[in-house]
């Protein structure tokens, strides 16, 4: 009779269960590698604290990496389009902070997507905190990112600074708080930007004006019920701020698309505004947007913010040029 306790030929020993337990670890390591792009700078991701010292991702950094990758998917086609006509495209990132966006854009576009190709262009990080500017400069030098500059300037200073070119192809502002997004738009208009990529953050200026003029508005229009309660004032103020920004861009000749940056489960500050100047001006749409912009400001009692959302005369002239 066959001894049932004897293992069948080819059957692995019982300790194989320990080997099986190692499989998830291997799969986990492979998953981390898959989330990175081939040729991407591991040292950069560690310096930005997106990867740990061991080259791993945790939950928070994985979410941050996903947001930056998603934003890059919107910006890369714009860089390619500009590069097709301009061998040295320029991009200015406002409120750069630690320059997560600028560094990863540079790495993914120049070192990954165009690896080994002779590409030119320049990325400017504009930030008011001097210590962050110095750290970014040191990191760029250490990584050999030669076509990056970091400027310790406000947006207004950057508009007239000789350290920046007279025209800039792409303007970005990621999570620029309150009026910083408006300043970035003003910079883009002054620099005749081909594209603007904006992710607004907390904003209070319009809400404060709505609150201050609430009594007059309640007597004027039933629409004031939209912002009668303080919570609604804040939320409606944030919403109408971005509506006015879009109208300002359209009134300046841009085509505007509004979409989500990432899923709402990742961030409540999730609105992405993409503005591009069309190859052929559309004066009719530009004039209609100018009229609607003024009508909305008047209807909501926000006329005192006309200067904030004004359309520069040169932008109007460029938008209506034939």
C-alpha positions as CSV (number, residue, x, y, z in Angstrom):
1,X,0.0,0.0,0.0
2,X,1.3,3.4,-0.9
3,X,2.5,5.5,2.0
4,X,0.2,8.5,2.0
5,X,2.6,10.6,4.1
6,X,5.2,10.5,1.3
7,X,5.1,13.7,-0.9
8,X,4.1,13.2,-4.5
9,X,6.8,13.8,-7.1
10,X,7.2,17.4,-8.0
11,X,5.1,18.6,-5.0
12,X,6.9,21.6,-3.3
13,X,7.8,21.2,0.4
14,X,5.5,22.8,2.9
15,X,7.9,25.7,3.5
16,X,6.8,27.0,0.1
17,X,4.1,28.9,1.9
18,X,6.9,31.2,3.2
19,X,7.9,31.8,-0.4
20,X,4.3,32.5,-1.4
21,X,4.2,35.1,1.4
22,X,7.1,36.9,-0.3
23,X,5.2,37.3,-3.5
24,X,3.0,40.2,-2.4
25,X,6.2,42.0,-1.4
26,X,7.7,41.5,-4.8
27,X,4.4,42.6,-6.4
28,X,4.3,45.7,-4.1
29,X,7.9,46.7,-5.2
30,X,6.9,46.2,-8.9
31,X,3.9,48.4,-8.3
32,X,6.0,51.2,-7.0
33,X,8.3,50.9,-10.0
34,X,5.3,50.9,-12.4
35,X,4.1,54.2,-10.9
36,X,7.3,55.9,-12.0
37,X,8.2,56.8,-15.6
38,X,11.2,55.0,-17.2
39,X,14.1,57.4,-16.9
40,X,12.5,59.6,-14.3
41,X,14.9,61.0,-11.7
42,X,14.7,59.0,-8.5
43,X,17.0,61.5,-6.8
44,X,14.6,64.3,-7.6
45,X,11.6,62.4,-6.3
46,X,13.5,61.7,-3.1
47,X,14.5,65.4,-2.7
48,X,10.9,66.4,-3.2
49,X,9.9,63.9,-0.5
50,X,7.6,62.1,-3.0
51,X,9.8,59.0,-2.5
52,X,11.2,57.9,0.8
53,X,15.0,57.3,1.2
54,X,14.3,53.7,0.3
55,X,12.6,54.7,-2.9
56,X,9.1,53.9,-1.7
57,X,5.8,55.7,-1.9
58,X,3.4,56.2,1.0
59,X,-0.3,57.1,0.7
60,X,0.2,60.9,0.8
61,X,3.0,61.0,-1.6
62,X,1.3,58.7,-4.0
63,X,-1.7,61.1,-4.1
64,X,0.6,64.0,-4.7
65,X,2.4,62.2,-7.5
66,X,-0.9,61.3,-9.1
67,X,-2.0,64.9,-9.1
68,X,1.3,66.1,-10.7
69,X,1.1,63.3,-13.3
70,X,-2.4,64.2,-14.1
71,X,-1.6,67.9,-14.5
72,X,1.4,67.0,-16.7
73,X,-1.0,65.2,-19.1
74,X,-2.7,68.5,-19.7
75,X,0.6,70.5,-20.0
76,X,2.7,68.2,-22.2
77,X,0.5,68.7,-25.3
78,X,0.8,72.4,-24.8
79,X,4.6,72.2,-24.6
80,X,4.7,70.0,-27.7
81,X,2.4,72.4,-29.6
82,X,4.5,75.5,-28.7
83,X,7.8,73.6,-29.4
84,X,6.5,72.8,-32.9
85,X,6.6,76.5,-33.8
86,X,9.2,77.7,-31.2
87,X,12.3,75.6,-30.7
88,X,12.8,77.2,-27.2
89,X,9.4,77.2,-25.4
90,X,9.2,79.1,-22.1
91,X,7.0,78.4,-19.1
92,X,6.5,80.5,-16.0
93,X,5.2,78.8,-12.8
94,X,3.8,81.3,-10.3
95,X,3.6,80.7,-6.6
96,X,6.1,77.9,-7.3
97,X,6.7,77.1,-3.6
98,X,9.1,74.1,-3.5
99,X,8.7,73.9,-7.3
100,X,7.2,70.4,-7.4
101,X,5.5,71.2,-10.6
102,X,8.4,72.9,-12.4
103,X,10.9,70.2,-11.5
104,X,8.7,67.3,-12.5
105,X,7.6,69.1,-15.7
106,X,11.3,69.6,-16.6
107,X,12.2,66.0,-15.7
108,X,9.2,64.4,-17.6
109,X,9.4,66.6,-20.6
110,X,13.2,67.0,-21.2
111,X,14.7,63.9,-19.5
112,X,11.9,61.4,-20.2
113,X,9.7,62.3,-23.1
114,X,12.5,63.9,-25.1
115,X,15.4,61.9,-23.8
116,X,18.5,62.1,-26.0
117,X,16.9,64.7,-28.2
118,X,18.3,68.2,-28.7
119,X,15.6,70.3,-27.0
120,X,15.7,73.9,-25.8
121,X,13.4,76.0,-23.7
122,X,13.3,77.3,-20.2
123,X,11.2,76.9,-17.1
124,X,10.9,79.8,-14.6
125,X,9.8,79.3,-11.0
126,X,8.5,82.5,-9.4
127,X,8.2,82.6,-5.7
128,X,8.2,85.3,-3.0
129,X,9.9,83.2,-0.2
130,X,13.6,83.6,-0.6
131,X,14.5,80.4,1.3
132,X,12.5,78.2,-1.1
133,X,14.0,80.0,-4.1
134,X,17.6,79.2,-2.8
135,X,16.7,75.6,-2.1
136,X,15.3,75.2,-5.6
137,X,18.3,76.8,-7.2
138,X,20.6,74.4,-5.3
139,X,18.6,71.4,-6.3
140,X,18.5,72.3,-10.0
141,X,22.3,72.8,-10.0
142,X,22.8,69.4,-8.3
143,X,20.6,67.6,-10.7
144,X,22.0,69.4,-13.8
145,X,18.6,71.0,-14.7
146,X,20.3,73.8,-16.6
147,X,17.3,75.3,-18.2
148,X,15.5,76.2,-15.0
149,X,15.6,79.6,-13.2
150,X,14.1,80.5,-9.8
151,X,13.2,84.1,-9.2
152,X,12.5,85.7,-5.8
153,X,9.8,88.0,-7.1
154,X,6.1,88.8,-6.7
155,X,3.9,88.3,-9.8
156,X,3.7,92.0,-10.3
157,X,7.5,92.4,-10.1
158,X,7.9,89.4,-12.5
159,X,5.7,91.2,-15.1
160,X,8.3,93.9,-15.6
161,X,11.5,92.1,-14.5
162,X,14.3,91.9,-17.0
163,X,15.1,88.4,-15.7
164,X,12.1,87.1,-17.7
165,X,11.6,87.4,-21.5
166,X,9.1,89.8,-23.0
167,X,6.8,87.0,-24.0
168,X,6.2,83.7,-22.1
169,X,4.5,80.8,-23.9
170,X,2.8,79.0,-21.0
171,X,1.8,80.3,-17.6
172,X,1.0,78.0,-14.7
173,X,-0.3,78.6,-11.2
174,X,-1.0,75.6,-9.1
175,X,-3.1,76.1,-5.9
176,X,-2.4,79.9,-6.0
177,X,-4.4,81.3,-3.1
178,X,-6.9,84.2,-3.1
179,X,-5.9,86.9,-5.6
180,X,-2.6,85.1,-6.7
181,X,-4.5,83.4,-9.5
182,X,-5.7,86.8,-10.8
183,X,-2.1,88.1,-10.6
184,X,-1.0,85.1,-12.7
185,X,-3.7,85.9,-15.3
186,X,-2.6,89.5,-15.4
187,X,1.0,88.3,-15.9
188,X,-0.1,85.9,-18.7
189,X,-2.0,88.7,-20.5
190,X,0.9,91.1,-20.2
191,X,3.3,88.4,-21.5
192,X,1.0,87.4,-24.4
193,X,0.9,83.8,-23.1
194,X,-0.2,81.2,-25.6
195,X,-1.6,79.0,-22.9
196,X,-2.5,79.4,-19.2
197,X,-3.0,76.5,-16.8
198,X,-4.6,77.5,-13.5
199,X,-5.7,75.6,-10.4
200,X,-7.2,78.2,-8.0
201,X,-7.2,77.7,-4.3
202,X,-8.9,79.4,-1.4
203,X,-10.3,82.8,-2.4
204,X,-12.0,85.4,-0.2
205,X,-12.0,88.8,-2.0
206,X,-15.2,88.4,-3.9
207,X,-17.0,86.8,-0.9
208,X,-16.0,89.8,1.3
209,X,-17.5,92.2,-1.2
210,X,-20.7,90.1,-1.5
211,X,-21.0,90.1,2.3
212,X,-20.4,93.9,2.6
213,X,-23.0,94.7,-0.1
214,X,-25.5,92.0,1.0
215,X,-28.2,94.4,2.3
216,X,-28.3,96.4,-0.9
217,X,-28.3,93.3,-3.0
218,X,-31.2,91.8,-1.1
219,X,-33.3,94.9,-1.9
220,X,-32.2,94.8,-5.6
221,X,-32.6,91.2,-6.7
222,X,-33.9,87.8,-5.3
223,X,-30.7,86.3,-6.7
224,X,-29.0,87.6,-3.5
225,X,-30.6,84.6,-1.8
226,X,-27.7,82.6,-3.4
227,X,-25.3,84.2,-0.9
228,X,-27.5,85.3,2.0
229,X,-26.2,82.8,4.5
230,X,-22.5,83.0,5.5
231,X,-21.6,79.5,4.3
232,X,-23.3,80.2,0.9
233,X,-21.5,83.5,0.7
234,X,-18.1,81.8,1.0
235,X,-19.0,79.0,-1.5
236,X,-20.8,81.2,-4.0
237,X,-18.0,83.8,-3.7
238,X,-15.5,81.1,-4.6
239,X,-17.6,79.9,-7.5
240,X,-18.3,83.3,-9.0
241,X,-14.6,84.3,-8.7
242,X,-13.7,81.5,-11.1
243,X,-16.6,82.4,-13.4
244,X,-15.3,85.9,-13.6
245,X,-11.8,84.7,-14.3
246,X,-13.1,82.6,-17.2
247,X,-15.0,85.5,-18.6
248,X,-12.0,87.8,-18.3
249,X,-9.9,85.3,-20.2
250,X,-12.6,84.9,-22.9
251,X,-12.9,88.7,-23.1
252,X,-9.2,88.8,-23.7
253,X,-9.5,86.4,-26.7
254,X,-8.8,83.0,-25.1
255,X,-10.7,79.8,-25.5
256,X,-11.4,78.4,-22.0
257,X,-12.1,74.9,-20.7
258,X,-12.9,74.1,-17.1
259,X,-12.5,70.6,-15.8
260,X,-11.4,68.5,-12.8
261,X,-7.8,68.2,-11.9
262,X,-8.2,64.9,-10.0
263,X,-11.1,63.2,-8.3
264,X,-12.8,65.0,-5.4
265,X,-11.6,62.3,-3.0
266,X,-8.1,63.7,-3.4
267,X,-8.7,67.4,-3.1
268,X,-11.6,69.8,-2.7
269,X,-9.5,72.5,-4.5
270,X,-10.0,70.6,-7.7
271,X,-10.9,73.1,-10.5
272,X,-8.6,73.3,-13.5
273,X,-8.9,76.2,-15.8
274,X,-7.2,75.8,-19.2
275,X,-7.0,78.9,-21.4
276,X,-5.5,78.9,-24.9
277,X,-5.2,81.7,-27.5
278,X,-6.7,80.5,-30.8
279,X,-4.7,80.7,-34.0
280,X,-7.5,82.8,-35.6
281,X,-9.1,85.6,-33.4
282,X,-12.8,85.5,-32.9
283,X,-13.9,89.1,-32.3
284,X,-17.6,88.3,-31.9
285,X,-17.0,85.9,-29.0
286,X,-14.5,88.3,-27.5
287,X,-17.0,91.2,-27.5
288,X,-19.8,89.0,-26.2
289,X,-17.6,87.9,-23.2
290,X,-16.7,91.5,-22.5
291,X,-20.4,92.4,-22.3
292,X,-21.3,89.4,-20.1
293,X,-18.4,90.2,-17.8
294,X,-19.6,93.7,-17.1
295,X,-23.2,92.5,-16.7
296,X,-22.3,89.9,-14.1
297,X,-20.3,92.4,-12.1
298,X,-23.2,94.8,-12.1
299,X,-25.9,92.3,-11.4
300,X,-24.1,90.9,-8.4
301,X,-23.1,94.2,-6.9
302,X,-19.4,93.6,-7.7
303,X,-18.7,96.7,-9.8
304,X,-15.9,97.8,-7.4
305,X,-14.0,94.8,-8.6
306,X,-14.0,95.9,-12.2
307,X,-10.4,96.8,-12.1
308,X,-9.5,93.3,-10.7
309,X,-11.2,91.6,-13.7
310,X,-10.4,94.3,-16.2
311,X,-9.4,93.4,-19.8
312,X,-6.2,95.2,-20.8
313,X,-6.7,97.3,-24.0
314,X,-3.8,95.6,-25.7
315,X,-5.4,92.2,-25.0
316,X,-8.6,93.4,-26.6
317,X,-6.7,94.7,-29.6
318,X,-4.8,91.4,-30.0
319,X,-8.0,89.4,-29.6
320,X,-9.8,91.4,-32.3
321,X,-6.9,91.7,-34.7
322,X,-7.5,90.1,-38.1
